[in-house]
Amino acid sequence: MDSARGASAAGAPAGGAGRPPVLDRIAVEVARAETDNAEGHPGQARRRLVAALAELDRIDDGSLDDGFVVRVRARALMELAKCEFEVRGGPQAALARLDALVAAGAAASWPGVVPAVAGVRGLLALRAGRQEDALAALDAAVAQIDVADAVDGCRALLNRGTLHSERRDVVAARADYEECARRARAAGFDLLVFKAEHNLGYVHFRAGRLPEALASMEGAARSLPGPERPTALRDRSEVLLEAGLVGVADETLARAAALFAAERLPREVAECELGRAECALLRGDPVAAREWAGSARRRFQRRGDDAWVVRSALLALQADAAVFAQLPEGRARSAGWSGVARRAAEVEELCRATGRPTWQRSASYLRIEADLARGKGPDARRVLDGLGPVHPDEPLTLRLHGRRIRALLAVAAGQQDRAAHHVRAGQRDLVLHRSRFGSLDLRTAGAVHGRALADVDMRLALGTGDPEAVLESVERVRAVMGGAPRVNPPGDPRTAELLTDLRRLVEGSRPVTGRPQADPERVRLIADAQRLKLEILARSWHEPGQAGDDREGRAHEARVVLERRAGAVLLDVIEHHGELLAVQMDADGAQLHQLGDAAPAAELVRRAHADLEVLANPLVPAELRAVAQRSLSVALDGLDAVLARVVRVPDELTVVAGGWLGVLPWAMLPSRTALPTLVAPSVYHWMRYAGAGLPSAPVTTAAGPGLRHADDEATRVASLWPGARALVGQDASVAAVSDALAAPGIVHLAAHGRHEPDNPLFSSLRLADGPLFAHELDAGGDVPDLVVLSSCEVGRSTIRAGGEALGLASVLLRTGVACVVAAIAPLPDETAMLVMTDVHARLRAGAPVAAAVAAACAAEQERAGVHVPLLCLGAPV
């Protein structure tokens, strides 16, 4: 169980001539028990050791080779102490027997027994959270490394490296792990080499180099084939969580916990439960977080792990604080915060007493937050002055919490400028954190850490009463939290190979996708596809990042653009504390509108999307389609009424919105019929590309398989543009379309589209040789000016835990495409052909994109009486 963040079974003495065979057999059993412990099977190891020690007691009458017997007995007792700690929580009996053995003069026949026992004591103290005791014991073990057995020296270095890592002494941790790996490699201890190299990845994590940490951990795992090691999974989850990949981290912890539970390791299960509590907090589920933390606390209490009981209590408090923060003002909220303040003070003192400064700061922040929430406690300015600076070496989540608490204290003290300073500092921390990632997946995932600071930023802006300050607050948050694309292409041959394998698998599995969910072949193919997707994503996570173009839009710059676009209106819509707010700006100025409760509008958006799904399904009976059409009209009318004050403008409207507001069917609202309407990801994107105009060439159209009218659509659209290229049949390959999407011009794609809600970077378009994935577009370089996706549902996005949207259309916008025309719901094949041909005819005649789309959709609605779920996403070009 040596920390691995553990050890090879290399310490048991070899047998020899002249000894009773039974003694050699006992030595073999002890060696097997060491292997069991090193591989994480302490229950099995304990059974071997109890039997071996009992047999050794029966045969040892003092006449045997003392040195050999001492080694066997000491090894057995050391391994038993580890087992008893893991399985029963009480290694004291085994340690007492070891001390008696040393006191009886065991070092005379085996000098290495002293550093070996010191190393075991250090490991157990480390596992129990007694860091000072652990450091003293491990220092003593390493000081005698020249007389220690090779395996014991490696173990002491490994475990001391882990202790240094936990204390955030990165230099000392790296030195111990590197020396451990060197010695273990020379001695042939493969498992210890793996653990040391895996832990070097953890050092990268402590230093904030998360892509390097993931790459190192994955490389170590490949170096030692075999089943998944739950300890390595648990460590990897910490890196994933810090990166903001909350869902992946939670799944990883669930796998680790199941493996630990199978081995009956309650303490390890409890550690995984704490990790899952953190995941739940970050995804905004404090109730689940409280349940996980409570379960972990009960497990630790049963074992007497006091330090970890404190950690569990702290996480439970954080969950309670998140619950009470969501309650409306009243007695229940006040009473809840009073309880948090009292318990946080108790936990803060326990952390101080046990030497846990990081946990102590977290508890103090909770206490201060509770005092502020209930309007009690010491003077805010005095508390703020007493906090001092935020520690730069703390975990990101704690740093951001510290910035937020300082901002709230400054607000309470009436120091708005000081509050804004702390908000900006926290946002800079987050920008720096996320700029380290080359992967778009990681950059957007990291947004989860910025939600609470964004809330304070908006609170400060609203307090000014200035609409432009509110717009700039929202835009600032988008710049901080929005994921820029990778600056350089990855050029990773293995990733290209994996994408090809996934493409073949997806295309080859189409005949079985209609089978029952329990069909073995279908289950196998889905599992294989999921494995490939995760490996592709994992490889992208290893890409280091560079500073991206995450600029924010400024109100005065937006006014300049509006002055050039006569009649155009910019509308920035947000949800804040359950209320809808909108900043409406035109050439004459800006206004702030309060639009009421957000929940009814969100429900209308959900209903509208459900109705669009029904209307697009040709198998639905006409009667039900009619019901869905009426329901859709009611939902759109309801949304139109909620938004009437801000959307009923006579000319071009650009809506800037995120989250569920970004998938609201803005262009389908009755008041927007036939009027140019766009949905932009940010004010900055709108400013950068607005009025850029479309190039006269080149134009590329492509038709994917399985659509009756796709070839005709691609050919007709191409015929409208001189020199256009139409890719149909086998010419519409992934490579050909990828080339078109990596060059300026206009690209029109008539193909089956699929949005993957659980894995949005694998949303795709089906082409002649398989799907083209959104993941493949995250590569930098040139991009088209306009992409028209005549495909089902690829305008959709998955809203990540931090509010960031990901999907095929959103990835295209992030890579620098000025405007994307896409459907936010399934689009019937014939409707797509008619509307898209009309759109391009109007574009060819000189109409702007949004005007062309609005007119074509209105004409089809007039002709067929159906809504067309097309949106112009991005900027008016």
HELIX and SHEET records of a PDB file:
HELIX    1   1 PRO A   21  ALA A   38  1                                  18    
HELIX    2   2 PRO A   42  ILE A   59  1                                  18    
HELIX    3   3 ASP A   66  VAL A   87  1                                  22    
HELIX    4   4 GLN A   92  ALA A  103  1                                  12    
HELIX    5   5 ALA A  106  SER A  109  1                                   4    
HELIX    6   6 VAL A  113  ALA A  128  1                                  16    
HELIX    7   7 GLN A  131  ALA A  143  1                                  13    
HELIX    8   8 ALA A  150  GLU A  166  1                                  17    
HELIX    9   9 VAL A  170  ALA A  187  1                                  18    
HELIX   10  10 ASP A  190  ARG A  206  1                                  17    
HELIX   11  11 LEU A  210  SER A  223  1                                  14    
HELIX   12  12 PRO A  230  ALA A  243  1                                  14    
HELIX   13  13 VAL A  246  ALA A  262  1                                  17    
HELIX   14  14 PRO A  266  LEU A  282  1                                  17    
HELIX   15  15 PRO A  286  ARG A  303  1                                  18    
HELIX   16  16 ASP A  306  ALA A  325  1                                  20    
HELIX   17  17 ARG A  331  ALA A  353  1                                  23    
HELIX   18  18 PRO A  357  ALA A  373  1                                  17    
HELIX   19  19 ALA A  380  LEU A  387  1                                   8    
HELIX   20  20 LEU A  396  ALA A  412  1                                  17    
HELIX   21  21 GLN A  416  SER A  435  1                                  20    
HELIX   22  22 LEU A  440  ALA A  445  1                                   6    
HELIX   23  23 GLY A  446  GLY A  450  5                                   5    
HELIX   24  24 ARG A  451  THR A  464  1                                  14    
HELIX   25  25 PRO A  467  MET A  481  1                                  15    
HELIX   26  26 PRO A  493  GLY A  508  1                                  16    
HELIX   27  27 ARG A  510  VAL A  512  5                                   3    
HELIX   28  28 PRO A  520  TRP A  541  1                                  22    
HELIX   29  29 ALA A  555  ARG A  564  1                                  10    
HELIX   30  30 ALA A  598  ALA A  616  1                                  19    
HELIX   31  31 ALA A  622  VAL A  642  1                                  21    
HELIX   32  32 ALA A  644  VAL A  647  1                                   4    
HELIX   33  33 GLY A  659  VAL A  663  5                                   5    
HELIX   34  34 TRP A  666  MET A  668  5                                   3    
HELIX   35  35 PRO A  670  ARG A  672  5                                   3    
HELIX   36  36 VAL A  683  TYR A  689  1                                   7    
HELIX   37  37 ALA A  710  SER A  719  1                                  10    
HELIX   38  38 GLY A  729  ASP A  731  5                                   3    
HELIX   39  39 VAL A  734  ALA A  740  1                                   7    
HELIX   40  40 PRO A  760  PHE A  762  5                                   3    
HELIX   41  41 ALA A  774  LEU A  777  5                                   4    
HELIX   42  42 LEU A  808  ARG A  814  1                                   7    
HELIX   43  43 ASP A  829  ARG A  844  1                                  16    
HELIX   44  44 VAL A  849  ALA A  864  1                                  16    
SHEET    1   A11 GLY A 589  ASP A 597  0                                        
SHEET    2   A11 GLU A 579  ASP A 586 -1                                        
SHEET    3   A11 VAL A 569  HIS A 576 -1                                        
SHEET    4   A11 LEU A 653  VAL A 656  1                                        
SHEET    5   A11 THR A 677  ALA A 680  1                                        
SHEET    6   A11 LEU A 870  GLY A 874  1                                        
SHEET    7   A11 CYS A 819  ALA A 823 -1                                        
SHEET    8   A11 LEU A 786  SER A 790  1                                        
SHEET    9   A11 ILE A 746  ALA A 750  1                                        
SHEET   10   A11 VAL A 699  ALA A 703  1                                        
SHEET   11   A11 ARG A 725  LEU A 727  1                                        
SHEET    1   B 3 GLY A 753  ARG A 754  0                                        
SHEET    2   B 3 SER A 764  LEU A 767 -1                                        
SHEET    3   B 3 GLY A 770  PHE A 773 -1                                        
SHEET    1   C 2 THR A 798  ILE A 799  0                                        
SHEET    2   C 2 ALA A 805  LEU A 806 -1                                        
END                                                                             
